[in-house]
Amino acid sequence: MARRNTSRGPLDYGKSPWLIGFGILVFVLLYAPIVQLIAFSFNDSRRNIVWQGFTTKYYKVAWENVALVEAFTNSIAIAVMCTIFATIIGTATALWLWRFRFPFKAAAEGVMALPIVIPEICMGIAVLVMYSRVGGWMRTFESGPIHWWNELFSIWPLNLAAITAAHIAFAFPFVAVVVRARLAGFNRELEEASKDLGASEWQTFVNVVLPFMKPGIIAGALLAFTLSLDDFVITFFTAGPETNTFPVKVYSLVRRGVSPDINAASTVLIVITLVATVIAMRLQQQPDKSKG
Amino acid sequence: MQPIVSIQNVTKRYPGVIAVDNVSFDIMPNEFFALLGPSGCGKTTLLRMIAGLETGGEGGILIDGQNMAGVPANRRPVNMVFQSYAVFPHMTVRDNVAYGLKVTGTPSAEVGPRVEEALEMVQMGAMADRKPDQLSGGQRQRVALARALVKRPKVLLLDEPLSALDAKLREHMQLELARLQQAIGITFIIVTHDQDEALSMADRIAVMEKGQVRQIAGPEELYEKPKSRFVADFIGKINLIDAEVSGASKAGLACAAKGLGKVTVPFDGKASGKVSLAVRPEKLDLLARAPASKTNISLKGEIRDVAYYGDVSNVFVTCADGLELQVNVQNDRAVDGLLEKGRAVWLSWHPEDTLVLTQ
């Protein structure tokens, strides 16, 4: 035993049985609930406590649950819209903070990062208070020429605009932080070289700066998508009576007991998230693979 | 002949510093011109002003007779090789070289052949499909060079192009750059802080200090006839001896020099008061005993240090009055057993080899 101990260096952690055991424990604690969730979506039992046998019928049950499917499509629609807008706004913010010098820049950078650190519950309440004010203000126009506005916003997916706007507001700083970090490593001589070779400001941005930012933008977009998809607190405060998202719907369902169709719907969500991640990672590697 | 680049009273101020201070000179077509000076002397700022990357200066810059005031970097007939090479990391070597042609709308039938030609010129044709991260520093520099040359600029600007290469490769690239410049016959302006680089490559060198040009001359004149203490000291090694002028005659300038006493050195200008006598280390002879020649300037000293470089040694000799002189000696049989610390030796040189520096 003494010999084995002396032959082990400080970085030979792969050889320590304690560390290996601890590593396995961490993985089990992280993934056991998810594995169990997926496994029990195939459980042939209504109460879903004891394993009764394999079935896929609860995927059908979940599919036929109109309210659940509606909440699910709402969630995906909100996440997609949130990703698009948060990525554009976040990238623009990062560029603005990287490119320009202006008074109170440090303060602006701090304020921009605020939604990351503010407790979600505060954001939720703040947005709720604001929306109720705006709502009251809008109602005063109801008989006036702006009435079409309310009609328009009752059409899907525009009826989700309130939730989407709230999601964009808390997701875009994450995009900005990621893209800003990427830009910090940009060699300004690349930009100068592009202009020196005859490119205009816009050509330089499209051909040199944007490709450099791309990995940061993709990572930020992925972050925005996941943040929006699984958000509960802010959505709970901003969702109206007739709009629902998947997390909020599941919450209302589990109060009456967990049934396997919720497991099934959650499994579909996990698969969608995984596929989105894989696509994003592929996009990030593309420039090296297509021409390398 | 009309100068290809004309710098006229150019000044560039930054808050609290003057980077370039009222500089004027002309660069002729097909010249290999070097801007040489210590870091912070304004040489890079001046180069960037020619490229149009630095704006807001005073004075005029003319390229091929055209005033460049208000002309942005992307419309100037010059191209630059950057210190970091600035090769676009997400493009292949070929795309990097083609970039400058594509963004300016060169017909695509013309782009291919010109890119191939430029890559052949720097011997990178075989690596056209590689990405920059698969290239060595020297190869990346060749890409940067091809990318600039493919635009057929009137002037090629090089910002410390060799500073990131190792010593052996640097020497090789010096030779290659000089050959390339002769072969394609366009004007090169190179910025460097390395005097060897400037001396070995350039036709003419402008030595800069504190934003001002101290001297513009060919390499040989600059080395043999520096006009000031700064230039003499910056280009190569030199012994500077404080002296006081006591009179002038046909034979030259008579002065009382530190450690030498009364000496007369040839000088055809006007000088009075305090001056510096300058002599290059390789002009000095190191002798074991007093020299027979009466015409030479000679003095006795003691070896304090010997720096051995293989082919030559740099010997530091302490003389009377605390005067310290350095001598370059060839490491041949003549100095066998002579280069020992603490040994008494004689130094001797011809008065013609002494320069009188008044500023």
Boltz contact constraints between the chains, C-beta under 6 A:
constraints:
  - contact:
      token1: [A, 187]
      token2: [B, 84]
      max_distance: 6.0
  - contact:
      token1: [A, 189]
      token2: [B, 82]
      max_distance: 6.0
  - contact:
      token1: [A, 189]
      token2: [B, 84]
      max_distance: 6.0
  - contact:
      token1: [A, 189]
      token2: [B, 86]
      max_distance: 6.0
  - contact:
      token1: [A, 190]
      token2: [B, 86]
      max_distance: 6.0
  - contact:
      token1: [A, 192]
      token2: [B, 53]
      max_distance: 6.0
  - contact:
      token1: [A, 193]
      token2: [B, 82]
      max_distance: 6.0
  - contact:
      token1: [A, 193]
      token2: [B, 86]
      max_distance: 6.0
  - contact:
      token1: [A, 195]
      token2: [B, 73]
      max_distance: 6.0
  - contact:
      token1: [A, 195]
      token2: [B, 74]
      max_distance: 6.0
  - contact:
      token1: [A, 196]
      token2: [B, 51]
      max_distance: 6.0
  - contact:
      token1: [A, 196]
      token2: [B, 73]
      max_distance: 6.0
  - contact:
      token1: [A, 196]
      token2: [B, 79]
      max_distance: 6.0
  - contact:
      token1: [A, 196]
      token2: [B, 80]
      max_distance: 6.0
  - contact:
      token1: [A, 197]
      token2: [B, 99]
      max_distance: 6.0
  - contact:
      token1: [A, 197]
      token2: [B, 100]
      max_distance: 6.0
  - contact:
      token1: [A, 198]
      token2: [B, 74]
      max_distance: 6.0
  - contact:
      token1: [A, 198]
      token2: [B, 100]
      max_distance: 6.0
  - contact:
      token1: [A, 198]
      token2: [B, 103]
      max_distance: 6.0
  - contact:
      token1: [A, 198]
      token2: [B, 104]
      max_distance: 6.0
  - contact:
      token1: [A, 199]
      token2: [B, 74]
      max_distance: 6.0
  - contact:
      token1: [A, 199]
      token2: [B, 103]
      max_distance: 6.0
  - contact:
      token1: [A, 203]
      token2: [B, 103]
      max_distance: 6.0
  - contact:
      token1: [A, 211]
      token2: [B, 90]
      max_distance: 6.0
  - contact:
      token1: [A, 287]
      token2: [B, 90]
      max_distance: 6.0
  - contact:
      token1: [A, 291]
      token2: [B, 92]
      max_distance: 6.0
